[in-house]
Amino acid sequence: MTGAPMALALMFQGTGSDVGKSLLVAGLCRALVRRGLRVRPFKPQNMSNNAAVTPDGGEIGRAQALQARACGVAPSVHMNPVLLKPQSEIGAQLVVRGKIHATAEARAYQALKPTLMPLVLESFEHLKREADIVLVEGAGSPAEINLRAGDIANMGFALAAKVPVVLIGDIDRGGVIASLVGTHAVLPAEERALICGYLINKFRGDVSLFDGGLAGITHRTGWRSYGIVPWFAEASRLPAEDAVTLGQRQRPAGPATALKIAVPRLSRIANFDDFDPLAQEPGVTLTMVAPGSPIPANSDLIILPGTKSTLADLAFLRTDGWDIDILAHVRKGGRVFGICGGYQMLGTRVEDPNGVEGPPGGAPGLGLLDVVTVLAGDKVLRQISGHDIASGQTITGYEMHMGRTEGPGTANPMLKLAGLKLAGLKLAGNHDHGAVSANNRVRGCYIHGLFQADGFRAAMLRELGGATSDTCFDAGIETTLNTLAAHLETHLDIDALLTAAR
């Protein structure tokens, strides 16, 4: 009796961060699904504060959730078994298979990494059992030889799992030949042998002008080229994972009559893809306000985003003077909306008695909602549905937060959430959520993903005095994934990539 055929696997590593690994894997996932294959994404270790909630109440990196969507399957904690969520300059929350495992400083995590490899390999094998091929995404670069000991993200994983590797170079940032050849130079022979070839990403202009570059890279490394991917402008329509890209993803200003929505870019901003649907509205100018810049005085709406460290970012907000801008905006009749950590900041006080997010302590909030937040208890991770009380519009989204927010302000709630479900079991009936100020100009809730609901988004924009549109956000994501898949089919040798996986 023979077992089921072993799933193929192919790993994509980069010459550096932000070379486009996540986007390329998402596009290849959709391309291979369109060829009739069962595909699963996998990233052994990720570092991001932009996360997604899985149906079973875990959390994984946003990129793996998008890749799962490209595969046409629900996201799973096995797709990203180790997630690091930075909380300070030197430390991060460690999430293992969707749940908080520890909080560790960078040096302590280096010692911890080797103990996580068996779990990472187990999750990889779990995905292989339900797939024809697993596309693996690396993190950072294998050329970071100072971090090689105990590595579970790049070559350490590839060697342990015996997975062939394709190296991605980013020509847009310059130095792509040196990046690829230099990576070849610093890798030991057994790791170089795992690399079956490379591809060039983000090319602009006449591809034939790089023929000599391809020849030079292949001559110096012995690796074959799998193609050159031209710049994909529609990438900005897909959720981003790294906050470093926020400054690069600003959309052009809309017409003079456009609604002006400002989002302060907090130092630990999290789940910032909340704002993608607003940025894609033709009647909206969305400004991600950079540190050191004032919040525009002519804003129609200020949204305080989620954050990985509420107290730290509350202090950051005050240091930048944004508290003054927000309070002045409200005094002039402006509107403010807080999501998750931003909701907590709008209250009268935030307390962290047990040091959940840092040193124990507390601080006054902005005092715009009559609520108090205590950062204690288990982390809340769940998908939700319900409706906006003011407009009656249906909403869906997810909660991902520490702490509980209570007080008189919650007697005027923002949302009515449907009965919560986890693993198919109904846990509670309908209940109120969030808070709205007495003058209806300040609102807050814990729910991420609200603006993806087209009806709710349109109702909010109408309330602000803006024009509505027929933008369908979810349909746009699907269209973009299909366009990306066709783009990669045109410019990459996907048949050769499948051969490499074998």
C-alpha positions as a printed Julia matrix, in Angstrom:
502×3 Matrix{Float64}:
   0.0    0.0     0.0
   1.43   3.36   -1.0
   0.77   6.71    0.66
  -0.47   9.88   -0.96
   2.01  11.67   -3.25
   4.29  14.04   -1.39
   3.4   17.71   -1.93
   5.88  19.86   -3.79
   7.45  22.87   -2.09
   9.36  25.91   -3.25
  10.77  28.69   -1.1
  11.17  32.34   -2.09
  13.85  34.29   -0.27
  14.98  37.85   -0.9
  18.21  39.77   -1.11
  16.67  42.09    1.5
  13.44  43.2     3.12
  10.62  44.66    1.0
  11.82  43.13   -2.26
   8.27  41.93   -2.96
   8.33  38.38   -1.6
   4.83  38.54   -0.1
   3.26  39.96   -3.25
   4.98  37.49   -5.57
   3.97  34.52   -3.43
   0.36  35.77   -3.36
   0.35  36.13   -7.13
   1.91  32.7    -7.67
  -0.61  31.16   -5.28
  -3.45  32.51   -7.41
  -1.69  31.56  -10.67
  -1.21  27.95   -9.57
  -4.78  27.7    -8.25
  -5.97  28.85  -11.67
  -3.95  25.94  -13.09
  -5.99  23.57  -10.94
  -3.5   22.92   -8.12
  -4.2   22.85   -4.39
  -1.82  25.49   -3.02
  -0.95  26.57    0.51
   1.24  29.5     1.64
   3.75  29.18    4.45
   6.06  31.59    6.26
   8.02  30.02    9.12
   8.72  33.28   10.92
   7.24  36.7    10.35
   7.72  40.08   11.98
   4.8   42.47   11.61
   2.21  44.4    13.59
  -0.22  44.0    10.7
  -1.9   40.71   11.52
  -5.08  38.82   10.7
  -7.37  36.65   12.83
  -7.96  33.05   11.74
 -11.39  31.38   12.02
 -10.23  29.38   15.05
  -9.2   32.5    16.98
  -5.47  32.69   16.27
  -3.41  35.39   14.57
  -0.99  35.3    11.66
   0.78  37.84    9.48
  -1.46  39.82    7.13
   0.54  38.64    4.11
  -0.23  34.99    4.82
  -3.93  35.8     5.18
  -3.86  37.45    1.75
  -1.96  34.48    0.31
  -4.56  32.11    1.79
  -7.24  34.15    0.06
  -5.29  33.85   -3.19
  -5.4   30.07   -2.66
  -9.14  30.15   -2.04
  -8.84  28.72    1.49
  -9.35  30.01    5.02
  -6.22  31.29    6.82
  -4.65  28.91    9.34
  -2.19  29.4    12.18
  -0.02  26.75   10.49
   0.61  29.15    7.6
   2.66  31.41    9.89
   3.57  29.46   13.05
   5.93  32.1    14.47
   4.93  35.77   14.47
   6.92  38.55   16.13
   5.02  41.75   16.94
   7.42  44.6    17.87
   6.49  46.42   21.09
   9.67  48.44   21.64
  12.95  49.21   19.92
  14.52  45.98   21.24
  11.63  43.69   22.18
   8.63  41.97   20.65
   5.62  39.87   21.55
   6.17  36.3    20.38
   3.08  34.62   18.93
   3.35  30.85   18.35
   0.65  29.12   16.33
  -1.67  32.06   16.8
  -1.33  32.55   20.57
   0.94  34.71   22.73
   3.9   32.61   23.81
   6.22  35.15   25.43
   7.63  38.66   25.27
  11.31  38.65   24.45
  14.08  41.09   23.69
  15.94  40.52   20.44
  18.97  38.81   22.02
  16.79  36.51   24.12
  14.79  35.54   21.04
  17.96  34.51   19.21
  18.54  31.93   21.95
  14.9   30.84   21.8
  14.69  30.31   18.02
  16.19  26.8    17.84
  13.5   25.47   20.19
  10.83  26.6    17.72
  12.17  24.69   14.7
  10.35  21.39   15.48
   7.05  23.23   15.76
   7.72  25.1    12.49
   8.45  21.84   10.68
   5.28  20.26   12.1
   3.17  23.1    10.72
   4.91  22.8     7.36
   4.14  19.07    7.22
   0.54  19.77    8.21
   0.12  22.03    5.18
   1.85  19.57    2.84
  -0.75  16.93    3.69
  -3.55  19.08    2.28
  -1.78  20.54   -0.77
  -0.24  19.74   -4.11
   2.37  22.46   -3.55
   3.39  24.71   -0.66
   4.9   28.11   -1.51
   7.2   29.22    1.29
   8.15  32.83    1.95
  11.38  33.73    3.68
  11.97  36.76    5.91
  14.53  39.47    5.4
  17.56  37.97    3.67
  19.7   34.83    3.96
  22.71  37.12    3.58
  22.21  38.32    7.19
  24.9   35.92    8.36
  25.04  37.61   11.78
  21.59  36.08   12.45
  22.27  32.7    10.87
  22.73  30.7    14.09
  19.46  28.99   14.93
  17.74  30.47   11.87
  14.19  29.26   11.25
  13.17  31.88    8.66
  15.47  31.38    5.67
  18.25  28.88    5.0
  17.94  27.26    8.41
  14.41  26.22    7.48
  15.26  25.39    3.86
  18.01  23.01    4.96
  15.91  21.36    7.65
  12.89  20.91    5.34
  14.99  20.18    2.21
  13.15  22.81    0.18
  14.65  24.36   -2.99
  14.99  28.14   -2.98
  14.43  30.92   -5.52
  16.16  34.21   -4.71
  14.36  37.51   -5.41
  16.23  40.7    -6.24
  14.63  44.17   -6.23
  15.94  46.24   -9.13
  13.94  49.32   -8.15
  16.16  50.06   -5.16
  19.37  49.69   -7.19
  22.35  47.39   -6.83
  20.44  44.25   -7.76
  23.43  42.57   -9.45
  25.63  43.13   -6.4
  22.8   41.98   -4.09
  22.37  38.65   -5.87
  26.05  38.0    -6.47
  26.89  39.15   -2.94
  24.33  36.77   -1.46
  25.98  33.95   -3.43
  29.36  35.01   -2.06
  28.44  34.99    1.64
  26.43  31.75    1.69
  28.2   28.47    2.52
  28.29  25.85   -0.21
  25.47  23.68    1.17
  23.13  26.68    1.22
  24.15  27.92   -2.22
  23.35  24.46   -3.53
  19.73  24.83   -2.41
  19.23  27.91   -4.61
  17.96  26.79   -7.99
  17.71  30.24   -9.51
  16.62  33.82   -9.13
  14.14  36.37  -10.43
  14.21  40.14  -10.72
  11.29  42.14   -9.35
   9.96  45.72   -9.82
  11.56  46.43  -13.2
  10.68  49.68  -14.96
  11.43  50.35  -18.62
  12.84  48.21  -21.43
  13.56  44.72  -20.05
  15.99  43.94  -22.89
  18.37  46.53  -21.45
  19.03  44.11  -18.58
  20.1   41.18  -20.77
  23.73  41.82  -19.85
  22.82  41.95  -16.18
  21.17  38.53  -16.36
  24.18  37.09  -18.13
  26.52  38.56  -15.51
  24.53  37.23  -12.58
  24.24  33.75  -14.07
  27.95  33.69  -14.95
  29.01  34.64  -11.42
  26.55  32.43   -9.54
  25.64  29.52  -11.81
  21.97  30.2   -11.03
  19.39  30.38  -13.79
  16.96  33.25  -14.24
  13.23  32.56  -13.92
  12.33  35.94  -15.37
  11.98  39.64  -14.79
   8.76  40.98  -13.27
   7.86  44.51  -14.43
   6.56  47.01  -11.91
   3.02  46.09  -10.83
   1.28  49.4   -10.08
  -1.88  47.72   -8.78
   0.09  46.36   -5.79
  -1.12  49.34   -3.76
  -4.65  47.89   -3.91
  -3.59  44.87   -1.85
  -3.03  44.89    1.92
   0.55  45.71    2.91
   2.32  44.07    5.81
   5.22  46.37    6.64
   4.67  49.83    8.1
   7.84  50.92    6.28
   5.75  51.0     3.08
   3.18  53.46    4.46
   5.07  56.49    3.24
   5.35  54.91   -0.22
   1.65  54.1    -0.55
   0.17  57.59   -0.39
  -2.48  58.06   -3.05
  -2.69  61.23   -5.15
  -4.89  63.94   -3.69
  -8.47  63.8    -4.85
 -10.46  66.74   -6.22
 -10.77  69.93   -4.22
 -14.18  68.75   -3.04
 -12.78  65.44   -1.71
 -13.24  64.54    1.93
 -10.01  64.9     3.84
  -9.29  62.07    6.27
  -6.11  62.12    8.38
  -4.51  59.18   10.19
  -1.58  59.94   12.53
   1.18  57.42   11.81
   1.87  56.2    15.33
   5.26  54.67   16.12
   3.72  51.21   16.74
   0.85  51.5    14.28
  -0.89  48.15   13.75
  -3.42  46.75   11.28
  -3.06  49.83    9.09
  -4.67  48.01    6.16
  -7.89  49.16    7.89
  -7.53  52.31    5.79
  -7.0   50.78    2.34
 -10.73  50.94    1.45
 -10.82  54.66    2.28
  -7.69  55.34    0.26
  -9.32  53.75   -2.78
 -12.41  55.93   -2.62
 -12.29  58.49   -5.47
 -13.93  61.16   -3.29
 -11.45  60.83   -0.42
  -7.98  62.21    0.17
  -6.37  60.01    2.84
  -3.27  61.41    4.56
  -1.07  59.18    6.71
   0.42  61.94    8.82
   4.14  61.43    9.3
   5.77  61.97   12.7
   6.87  65.57   13.04
   4.07  66.87   10.82
   0.9   68.51   12.13
  -2.48  66.93   11.5
  -4.01  69.02    8.68
  -6.33  71.64   10.16
  -8.82  71.2     7.3
  -9.38  67.49    7.99
 -13.0   66.36    7.85
 -12.19  63.29    9.97
  -9.25  62.19   12.1
  -8.89  58.46   12.69
  -6.69  57.18   15.5
  -5.41  53.78   14.35
  -4.6   50.59   16.15
  -1.27  50.28   17.93
   0.81  47.51   19.44
   1.58  49.66   22.51
  -1.21  51.99   23.55
   0.56  53.8    26.39
   3.8   54.19   24.45
   1.95  55.59   21.43
  -0.22  57.82   23.62
   3.03  59.38   24.85
   4.33  59.49   21.25
   1.14  61.27   20.15
   1.62  63.91   22.83
   5.3   64.35   22.04
   4.38  65.13   18.43
   1.69  67.59   19.54
  -1.04  65.58   17.85
  -3.16  65.69   21.01
  -3.34  69.47   20.62
  -4.32  69.11   16.96
  -7.03  66.55   17.78
  -8.56  68.56   20.62
  -8.56  71.73   18.5
 -10.23  69.78   15.68
 -13.01  68.65   18.05
 -13.51  72.16   19.47
 -14.11  73.39   15.9
 -16.8   70.74   15.39
 -14.6   68.14   13.74
 -15.09  64.4    13.97
 -12.76  61.74   15.42
 -12.89  57.96   15.15
 -10.71  55.58   17.18
 -10.02  51.95   16.3
  -8.69  49.49   18.88
  -5.71  51.22   20.55
  -6.99  54.5    19.1
 -10.33  53.84   20.83
  -8.5   53.28   24.11
  -6.65  56.61   23.71
  -9.93  58.51   23.27
 -11.0   57.59   26.82
 -10.27  59.38   30.07
  -7.52  56.98   31.16
  -5.48  53.92   30.13
  -4.06  51.68   32.86
  -1.52  48.86   32.54
  -1.18  47.64   36.14
   0.6   44.38   35.26
   2.97  45.7    32.61
   1.26  43.9    29.72
   2.71  46.28   27.1
   5.72  47.59   28.97
   6.53  48.95   32.43
   3.45  48.98   34.7
   1.73  52.34   34.8
  -1.02  54.47   33.37
  -1.76  57.78   31.73
  -4.69  60.09   31.05
  -6.31  59.64   27.66
  -7.62  62.39   25.41
 -10.86  62.55   27.38
 -13.12  62.58   24.32
 -15.08  59.48   25.38
 -16.19  58.72   28.94
 -14.5   55.32   29.15
 -11.48  53.81   30.94
  -9.29  51.0    29.61
  -7.43  48.5    31.77
  -4.84  46.43   29.9
  -5.36  43.09   31.62
  -6.76  39.64   30.94
  -6.33  37.39   27.93
  -5.85  38.73   24.45
  -9.13  38.96   22.5
  -8.9   37.34   19.05
 -12.11  36.72   17.15
 -13.89  37.36   13.89
 -17.16  39.27   14.22
 -20.23  40.45   12.34
 -22.99  42.86   13.21
 -24.27  46.28   12.25
 -23.62  49.96   12.81
 -26.35  51.32   15.06
 -26.48  54.81   13.5
 -26.77  53.72    9.86
 -28.08  50.18   10.24
 -25.39  49.02    7.83
 -23.92  45.53    8.15
 -20.29  45.23    9.2
 -17.77  42.4     9.51
 -14.27  42.42   10.91
 -12.2   41.13   13.78
 -11.05  41.98   17.29
  -7.36  41.76   18.19
  -6.53  43.51   21.43
  -5.49  43.38   25.04
  -7.6   45.07   27.7
 -11.19  45.91   28.5
 -12.84  49.29   27.99
 -15.73  50.26   30.26
 -17.49  53.33   31.57
 -20.57  55.53   31.14
 -19.68  56.19   27.49
 -20.48  52.6    26.54
 -24.15  53.27   27.35
 -24.24  54.96   23.93
 -22.68  52.16   21.85
 -21.5   52.37   18.25
 -22.17  48.8    17.1
 -24.45  45.87   17.72
 -22.46  42.66   17.28
 -24.03  39.34   16.38
 -23.66  36.26   18.55
 -19.99  35.36   18.76
 -18.87  32.07   17.3
 -15.68  30.11   17.76
 -15.03  26.75   16.1
 -18.7   26.68   15.09
 -20.02  27.1    18.65
 -22.22  30.06   19.54
 -20.8   31.76   22.61
 -23.07  34.72   23.25
 -26.1   36.6    21.95
 -26.18  40.0    20.32
 -24.4   42.67   22.32
 -23.46  46.35   22.21
 -19.93  47.43   21.42
 -17.93  50.65   21.37
 -18.91  54.17   22.39
 -20.23  57.38   20.82
 -19.95  60.82   22.39
 -23.1   62.74   23.34
 -22.63  65.14   20.4
 -22.1   62.2    18.0
 -18.78  63.59   16.81
 -16.41  61.13   18.52
 -16.71  57.38   18.08
 -14.6   54.4    18.99
 -14.62  50.62   18.83
 -12.28  47.63   18.81
 -13.31  46.28   15.4
 -10.73  46.16   12.62
 -11.86  45.83    9.01
 -14.97  48.01    9.33
 -14.27  50.07    6.23
 -14.21  47.0     3.99
 -18.02  46.93    4.33
 -19.11  48.97    1.31
 -22.46  50.02    2.79
 -21.0   51.15    6.1
 -18.18  53.03    4.38
 -20.61  54.81    2.03
 -22.9   55.77    4.93
 -19.98  57.23    6.88
 -18.8   59.27    3.89
 -22.31  60.6     3.3
 -22.55  61.63    6.95
 -19.32  63.58    6.5
 -20.85  65.35    3.5
 -18.97  63.45    0.85
 -20.11  61.81   -2.35
 -20.74  58.08   -2.49
 -19.22  55.74   -5.05
 -19.86  52.26   -6.37
 -16.47  51.02   -5.12
 -16.65  47.35   -4.1
 -13.56  46.72   -2.04
 -13.62  42.9    -1.84
 -14.28  42.55   -5.57
 -11.33  44.85   -6.18
  -9.04  42.56   -4.16
 -10.13  39.56   -6.22
  -9.65  41.43   -9.48
  -6.18  42.56   -8.43
  -5.11  39.03   -7.43
  -6.25  37.71  -10.81
  -4.47  40.55  -12.61
  -1.31  39.85  -10.63
  -1.5   36.14  -11.46
  -1.8   36.93  -15.18
   1.11  39.39  -14.85
   3.34  36.68  -13.39
   2.22  34.09  -15.96
   3.38  36.52  -18.66
   6.75  37.41  -17.2
   7.92  34.36  -15.21
   8.72  30.83  -16.35
   6.19  29.19  -14.01
   6.61  25.78  -15.64
  10.3   25.93  -14.76
   9.46  26.99  -11.19
   7.22  23.93  -10.84
  10.03  21.76  -12.18
  12.38  23.28   -9.6
   9.88  22.4    -6.85
  10.14  18.77   -7.9
